[in-house]
Amino acid sequence: MDAEENERFSSLALFLVLFLLIGSFLTSYYLKVKRITAVHETIVGLFAGMFVGIVLRLNVLQPVRAMLGFSNTIMMNVLLPPIILASGYDLRQAKFFRNFGTILTFAFFGTFISAIVIGVIVWVASLLHLESPRLTLLECLIFGSTLSATDPVTILAIFNTYRVDPQLYSIIFGESILNDAVSIVMFETLSKFRNTTITLFSLFHGVGLFWVVFSLSMILGVAFGLSCSLLLKHSRLGLYPELESCIVMLLAYTSYFFSNAVQMSGIVSLLFCGITLKHYAYHNMSLRTQRTTKYIFQTLASLSENFIFIYLGLSLFTGEGLVYKPLLIIFTLAAVVVSRYCAVFPIAYALNRLADLRAKHRQRTSGAGLPEATFELPREYQLMLFWAGLRGAVGFALSAGIEGTNASALQTTVLVAVVLTVIVFGGTTAQMLEVLQIQTGVEDDEDEGSVADPDEDPDTQPWIAAPRFPSQLRTRATPAGRYRDASLGEVRSPIDLNEVLPDSAQDGPQAMVAGPGGLRSLTRDEVEDTDETGEVPTRTRHVLDRANLIFQDGQWFQRIDERYLLPMFSNSVANRKHEQRKEQLQARRAATRDFVEESSAAWANVSVPYEREAELDGDGRDSPKDKTH
């Protein structure tokens, strides 16, 4: 094939991919307009990729089929980084760190349990010699580590649509992003023991190597994020938002490739770099850079996610050297389900018992008269967490690193397991929400995305007066209790902020800053000199009480962060005002909910007068005999 013909087929291959992407996003638009939430666009993209893959499999456009084959380099260096960066940057940090203990337990212990259970089941199945040659235990554990990576992007998208309880969302989201990092480090650690004799020393060596790689990768990511924060704080890059945005993005991706270059985990570094950038560097950015980084990270992540699912569908039929072993696939699917059960329910039981013990201990030490709250994972949340264990792109990308004579069969099995779990678990999420009777339409009072720019993002508009089940959701309201009039196209607010907040929250250094885009963070140029030297105000009592009840062990870091780290690395005044505006927004939303509930109750008690009721027929229309001509 000459260069001109190669370029022509390359263009045709790219055209097919872009055409599928456009179709996926148009399908997403149609689903949103029609409020069809049972199907997600990623599943549509997966089926579209499978259809095109089947067509190419029929010896149609053979050169294009070869160009659309799976590439591990593209997956790991182009497609995965935007998703990981957006996950860390858009992280709801308050909920994440409040449930940090639960998330860490599921992410670390759950991933270990999942990998071991899958590996042991597949190893035992290989000993039966039913279909494939015998696999070593190390090969099976490496195989299990690839399938221990969960990717509930479809489920989380449906959760966003239905406004599922933010606590459940944060646990599943946090567990998934840390789970990906843990599974990648575990896969790389186990791969280093190939062609070696496994001893007890090897076990301890592997555990130590895992923690060293994970810890150093996390430190590298935090270091890059803090370096970016200091650069933005002590320079005037905010005067040139286009340069500022480019530097923020490039520094984030530099952490990924530098970590990979020094044989650390780039995924872990990029994840914690994104978290650090949002926590420290965000308030050192200009307003335009804040908006640019937020939306460009989301856009790149959305493109990558849809492309990956299309890629998976294509690879199912266009991949070279695929070896299908039906019995191995069946055993693997059973192992995935069993491992997810073992990774969720025993850990949830232990966490609930630990929460009971801590509550009783706190009640004994604090006084028997104080009410104690226990924050347990209810049974329906555990079942939903189990259902969110579908496998995704990370496992498929890791499978490319499997070596040996059985590599093709194992890689094909991973691909089939990923596709089937996405279709089965991702496609039935909406139905599971109703079956489990999980509350939906829950307004997140701590949604950080709505504080900076509430009027620009329609996804931050909370559902109000929502019933229990998703199929009954109808009414929406914008933030701050404003209701959108469909006929007039305007937004009106029934609540005056001055009636809700105390005077101390409206005047002086705690006043909110209004801009053309709504409430926003202050830039350094807008901070008065008197604020820079002012004393850091104390947090409101209700926030401290709630934090102490839920995650008391993390308060020491919060105190260090507010006293030392934020003043050193971030614009502490802007950060402080951001937190104050968030608390004001929460108070305003609470007042709006009370107003809506009171109004609904008042309208429910309004009855039609007896005289007028007598004039109406059964259909609620005026009786013919009473009409005047």
Buried (B, 14 or more C-beta within 10 A) or exposed (E): EEEEEEEBBEEBBEEBBEEBBEBBBEBBEEBEEEEEBBBBBBBBBBBBBBBBBBBBBEEEBEBBBEBBEBBEEEBBBEBBBBBBBBBBBBBBBBBBBBBBBBBBBBBBBBBBBBBBBBBBBBBEBBEEEEBBEEBBEBBBBBBBBBBBBBBBBBBBBBBEBBBBBBBBBBBBBBBBBBBBBBBBBBBBBBBEBEEEEEEEEBEEBBEEBBEEBBEBBBBBBBBBBBBBBBBBBEEEBBEBBEEBBBBBBEBBBBBBEBBBEEEBBBBBBBBBBBBBBBBBBBBBBBBBBBBBBBEBBBEBBBBBBBBBBBBBBBBBBBBEEBBEBEEBBEBBBBBBBBBBBBBBBEBBEEBBEBBEEBBEEBBEEEEEEEEBEEBBBEEBBBBBBBBBBBBBBBBBBBBBBBEBEBBBBBBBBBBBBBBBBBBEBBBBBBEBBBEBEBBBBBBBBBBBBBBBBBBEBEEBBBBBBBEEBBBEBEEBBBBBBBBBEEEEEEEEEEBEBEEBBEEEBBEEBBEBBEEEEBBBBBBBEBBEEEBEEEEEEEBBEEBEEBBEBBBEEBEEEBEEBBEEBBBEBBBBBBBBBBBBBBBBBBBBBBBBBEBBEEEEEEEEEEEEEEEEEEEEEEEEEEEEEEEEE
